[in-house]
Amino acid sequence: MTKRKQVRISLILTRKEKDFLKSFKNKCKNTGGDSLSYGEILRAMVRVLKKLKVKPDKLKNELDLIKRICIKAKIPYK
């Protein structure tokens, strides 16, 4: 068995980005249903933030980021 490599994302995120992700996590928890785990969402968001070179304060809202994540991950956006 190979060990999964874990990344400490807190080291590469600014305070503003961490607060943004925490608020997003709370919204995801409240929606319930068939959704991704917080870790999966967080990893996807970090990858997208890095690839798109987007700062959270430049986004219109969380939905803008969700759309970008869905497009990158090839997940159909509803």
KACOR-V874475 format. One record per residue. N is the residue number from 1. RES is the residue in one small letter. PHI is phi in radians with two decimals (999 if undefined). PSI is psi in whole degrees, 0 to 359 (999 if undefined). D_LAST is the distance of its C-alpha to the last C-alpha in Angstrom with 2 decimals. Layout:
n=(N & N)
res=(RES & RES)
phi=(PHI & PHI)
psi=(PSI & PSI)
d_last=(D_LAST & D_LAST)
This chain:
n=(1 & 2 & 3 & 4 & 5 & 6 & 7 & 8 & 9 & 10 & 11 & 12 & 13 & 14 & 15 & 16 & 17 & 18 & 19 & 20 & 21 & 22 & 23 & 24 & 25 & 26 & 27 & 28 & 29 & 30 & 31 & 32 & 33 & 34 & 35 & 36 & 37 & 38 & 39 & 40 & 41 & 42 & 43 & 44 & 45 & 46 & 47 & 48 & 49 & 50 & 51 & 52 & 53 & 54 & 55 & 56 & 57 & 58 & 59 & 60 & 61 & 62 & 63 & 64 & 65 & 66 & 67 & 68 & 69 & 70 & 71 & 72 & 73 & 74 & 75 & 76 & 77 & 78)
res=(m & t & k & r & k & q & v & r & i & s & l & i & l & t & r & k & e & k & d & f & l & k & s & f & k & n & k & c & k & n & t & g & g & d & s & l & s & y & g & e & i & l & r & a & m & v & r & v & l & k & k & l & k & v & k & p & d & k & l & k & n & e & l & d & l & i & k & r & i & c & i & k & a & k & i & p & y & k)
phi=(999 & -1.62 & -1.42 & -1.36 & -1.45 & -1.78 & -2.04 & -1.50 & -1.24 & -1.08 & -1.32 & -1.78 & -1.86 & -1.43 & -1.04 & -1.08 & -1.14 & -1.09 & -1.09 & -1.06 & -1.18 & -1.12 & -1.16 & -1.15 & -1.04 & -1.08 & -1.16 & -1.14 & -1.09 & -1.26 & -1.33 & 1.12 & 1.41 & -1.55 & -2.26 & -1.24 & -1.27 & -1.03 & -1.06 & -1.14 & -1.11 & -1.08 & -1.09 & -1.10 & -1.14 & -1.12 & -1.05 & -1.17 & -1.02 & -1.26 & -1.18 & -1.48 & 0.91 & -1.86 & -1.72 & -0.94 & -1.26 & -1.60 & -1.43 & -1.19 & -2.91 & -1.09 & -1.09 & -1.06 & -1.19 & -1.05 & -1.05 & -1.11 & -1.11 & -1.07 & -1.13 & -1.12 & -1.50 & 1.00 & -1.79 & -1.10 & -1.65 & -1.66)
psi=(134 & 145 & 141 & 138 & 125 & 142 & 133 & 97 & 339 & 337 & 335 & 0 & 146 & 170 & 318 & 317 & 319 & 316 & 319 & 315 & 324 & 318 & 324 & 320 & 315 & 321 & 322 & 319 & 320 & 335 & 328 & 202 & 198 & 87 & 170 & 158 & 163 & 318 & 318 & 318 & 315 & 314 & 318 & 318 & 318 & 316 & 315 & 317 & 319 & 316 & 318 & 351 & 51 & 135 & 138 & 326 & 348 & 352 & 149 & 315 & 184 & 326 & 325 & 316 & 319 & 317 & 316 & 320 & 315 & 319 & 314 & 318 & 1 & 42 & 131 & 129 & 130 & 999)
d_last=(37.10 & 35.74 & 34.78 & 31.38 & 31.78 & 30.50 & 29.85 & 30.61 & 27.82 & 29.55 & 32.18 & 29.98 & 28.04 & 29.51 & 29.85 & 27.27 & 24.67 & 25.58 & 25.23 & 21.80 & 20.67 & 22.44 & 20.69 & 17.27 & 18.62 & 19.64 & 16.31 & 14.79 & 17.81 & 17.47 & 13.97 & 15.34 & 13.87 & 13.21 & 12.66 & 14.59 & 18.03 & 19.04 & 21.13 & 18.45 & 16.24 & 19.47 & 20.64 & 17.50 & 17.70 & 21.41 & 21.16 & 18.75 & 20.96 & 23.97 & 22.79 & 21.44 & 24.35 & 22.30 & 23.83 & 21.76 & 23.86 & 22.81 & 19.09 & 18.07 & 16.23 & 14.28 & 10.89 & 12.70 & 13.67 & 10.42 & 9.13 & 12.59 & 12.60 & 9.63 & 11.50 & 14.76 & 13.98 & 12.41 & 9.44 & 6.48 & 3.81 & 0.00)
